[in-house]
C-alpha cells in the first residue's frame, strides 16, 4: 500500500497547499479552508483506493466534503475491480487563521492506513504530551510538569533550562505555562498549529523538545501517525467534561473516556503513510512559492513499513512555451 499510494497522497497535499496558498492574506479563513478541501477531494478521487474518511471536516450534515464516513478514491466510480481499503485522516488546512493572515506555520496534512489503522477520534479536546525519540518512554501524562521536564532533560543529557517546550497560546494553559516557567524551561507559545509542532518535536534540529497542553483530538491522531514513522511518542487523554461528550464517545465505540492513549493506540496501523505540505513558511516546511513559470512546494512524506522519511522540494511547471525550471 505504501509504495503504491505515497506519491498519490503527496500530489494530493501539494495541490491542496497550492490552492489554499492562493488565498493567503485575504482574511477569509473559511475560503482558505474550502480551497484546500476542494483541491484535496478532487485529487483523492483519482487515487486507486477504496478510501474512507475517518477524521475530516465533520459529519455529513456539517461538511459538504471530506466528512467523516465519506467514501473517496477511484472505487467510488469504478465498480469493475477491487481496490485496497484505506482509512484516511485529513486536516486540509491546519492553521486556517495563519493562512488567512499570511503568518507562518499553515500546512496541509493527510495520514492513511489500512482499514482500522487510525483511531476514529471524536472532535473533542485532548490532553497531550509529545516528545521525540530520545525522550520516548520517559514521560507520564499524570506526572507534575517539573517531573516530566526533568525526565526529558535527562534523556537529552542537558539541563531543564536548555529545553524548549511548545504550548498553544490559550487561556486554558495559564497554569501549564506558569509551571513550565517555574521549572526553568523555555517556552515557545504558538497561536495555532500544534500538529506541526508535534512533528517538529520528533525531528532533530528543530530545537523543539516537547509539546504540552490541550488541543484537538483529531490532530492528536494525525500527530500519532507521524510519530509512528518518526519513532516519537504521544500520550493523550480525551477531555470529557459534559454529558454530551460522554454520549459522543460512546457512539464512537470509546468505552473508557478517561483512558490514556499511547502512540500506537491512536495510530495502530501496520502500514501508515503521512504526508504534509507547507502553505505558509514555517520552521519545518517552506511555504508555497509562486513564480512566473509555475509553483514550488516543500513537503514531508513518511512511510512506516518502508521506514522512509522524505523532504520533497517540487517544482510544478505551467504548460506554456518558453517555460524555465528554477533551482534557487
Secondary structure, DSSP 8 states (H G I E B T S, - for coil): -HHHHHHHHHHHHHHHHHHHHTTTTSS-HHHHHHHHHHHHHHHHTTSSSEEEEEESS--TTT-SSS-TT-EESGGGT--SS---EEEEEEEEEE-HHHHHHT-TT-EEEEEEEETT-S----SSEEEEEEE-GGGTT---TTS-HHHHHHHHHHHHTS-GGG-EEEEE--GGGHHHHHHHHHHT-EEEEESS-HHHHHHHHTSTTS---EEEEEEEHHHHHHHHHHHHHHT-EEEEEE---SHHHHHHHHHTT-S-TT--B-HHHHS--SSEEEEEEESS--SSS---EEETTEEEEEEEEEETTTTEEEEEEEEEE-SSTT------
